[in-house]
C-alpha cells in the first residue's frame, strides 16, 4: 500500500529550527518534483516549497530565506529545514509529488509543527 510518511515536527519557540523528513513507499522520489505543503487550523492547504528532479528549489514568499528543501535520492527522502521559525508557521506539514496525477487525492498523515511566541 502506498504511504507517505512525514516526521520531524514538534513544539519549538519562535526563532528555533526543525527539520522535517518525508519518506514515501511504492514511489521513487527521483522521478518527481516533490512539494511540501502546510495547513493551519481553519485555513486551506498551501504549498511551501518544491524541489525538481534536478534539484531546483522554489519557495513561498512567506518562507523564503528561512526554509530549505532538499532531497536525498539514495535514501528516497525529502527534507524541509526550517529556521527562524515564527508562530505563523504553526501548521500540519505534508509532502507529496507536485503532479496531482501521481498518487491522486492521497495525503499522508502529516507532521504537526507548533511555534510558540
C-alpha positions as CSV (number, residue, x, y, z in Angstrom):
1,X,0.0,0.0,0.0
2,X,1.3,3.4,-0.9
3,X,2.3,5.6,2.0
4,X,3.9,9.0,2.5
5,X,5.4,9.3,6.0
6,X,6.2,12.8,7.3
7,X,8.1,13.2,10.5
8,X,10.2,15.7,12.5
9,X,7.6,18.1,13.7
10,X,7.2,19.3,17.2
11,X,6.9,22.2,19.6
12,X,9.6,24.9,19.3
13,X,10.0,28.5,20.4
14,X,9.9,31.4,17.9
15,X,13.4,31.7,16.3
16,X,14.0,28.0,16.6
17,X,14.6,25.3,14.0
18,X,13.1,22.0,12.9
19,X,14.0,19.5,10.2
20,X,11.1,17.6,8.6
21,X,11.5,14.4,6.6
22,X,9.3,12.7,4.1
23,X,9.7,9.1,3.1
24,X,7.3,7.6,0.6
25,X,6.8,4.0,-0.1
26,X,6.0,2.5,-3.5
27,X,7.3,5.5,-5.4
28,X,10.8,6.8,-6.0
29,X,11.2,10.5,-5.5
30,X,13.9,10.8,-8.1
31,X,11.3,10.7,-10.8
32,X,9.2,13.5,-9.4
33,X,9.1,17.1,-8.3
34,X,8.3,16.9,-4.6
35,X,6.5,19.5,-2.7
36,X,6.0,20.4,1.0
37,X,2.6,21.8,1.9
38,X,1.1,23.1,5.2
39,X,-2.4,23.6,6.6
40,X,-3.1,25.8,9.6
41,X,-6.3,25.4,11.5
42,X,-9.3,26.8,9.6
43,X,-7.2,27.6,6.5
44,X,-6.6,25.9,3.2
45,X,-3.6,23.7,2.5
46,X,-0.9,25.7,0.7
47,X,2.4,24.8,-0.9
48,X,5.5,25.9,1.0
49,X,8.4,24.6,-1.1
50,X,9.1,22.4,-4.1
51,X,12.2,20.7,-5.4
52,X,12.5,19.4,-9.0
53,X,14.1,16.2,-10.2
54,X,17.3,18.2,-10.9
55,X,17.3,19.8,-7.5
56,X,15.9,23.2,-8.4
57,X,14.1,24.7,-5.4
58,X,11.3,27.2,-5.2
59,X,9.6,28.7,-2.1
60,X,6.5,30.5,-1.0
61,X,7.3,34.2,-0.2
62,X,6.4,33.7,3.4
63,X,9.2,31.2,4.0
64,X,11.8,32.3,1.5
65,X,15.2,32.8,3.2
66,X,14.1,30.7,6.2
67,X,13.2,27.3,4.9
68,X,15.4,25.0,2.7
69,X,14.1,22.0,0.8
70,X,16.4,19.2,-0.2
71,X,16.3,15.6,-1.4
72,X,18.4,12.5,-1.0
73,X,17.5,10.2,-3.8
74,X,19.7,7.4,-2.3
75,X,17.6,7.4,0.8
76,X,14.4,8.2,-1.1
77,X,13.8,11.1,1.3
78,X,12.8,14.7,1.0
79,X,13.7,17.2,3.8
80,X,12.5,20.6,4.9
81,X,14.9,22.5,7.1
82,X,13.0,25.3,8.8
83,X,15.0,28.0,10.6
84,X,13.9,31.3,12.2
85,X,10.5,29.8,12.9
86,X,7.6,32.1,13.5
87,X,4.3,31.5,15.3
88,X,2.6,31.8,11.9
89,X,4.5,28.8,10.7
90,X,2.3,26.7,13.0
91,X,0.5,24.1,10.9
92,X,0.4,20.4,9.9
93,X,3.0,19.8,7.2
94,X,2.6,17.4,4.4
95,X,4.7,16.3,1.4
96,X,3.7,14.6,-1.8
97,X,4.6,14.7,-5.6
98,X,3.6,18.0,-7.2
99,X,1.9,16.3,-10.1
100,X,-1.7,15.6,-8.9
101,X,-1.8,12.6,-11.3
102,X,0.7,10.8,-9.1
103,X,-1.0,9.3,-6.0
104,X,-4.2,11.2,-6.9
105,X,-6.1,12.5,-3.8
106,X,-3.6,10.9,-1.5
107,X,-2.1,12.7,1.5
108,X,-0.1,11.3,4.3
109,X,-0.8,11.9,8.0
110,X,1.3,15.0,8.1
111,X,3.5,16.2,10.9
112,X,2.5,18.9,13.4
113,X,4.7,21.9,13.8
114,X,3.8,24.3,16.6
115,X,5.8,27.5,17.1
116,X,5.3,29.3,20.4
117,X,5.9,33.1,20.8
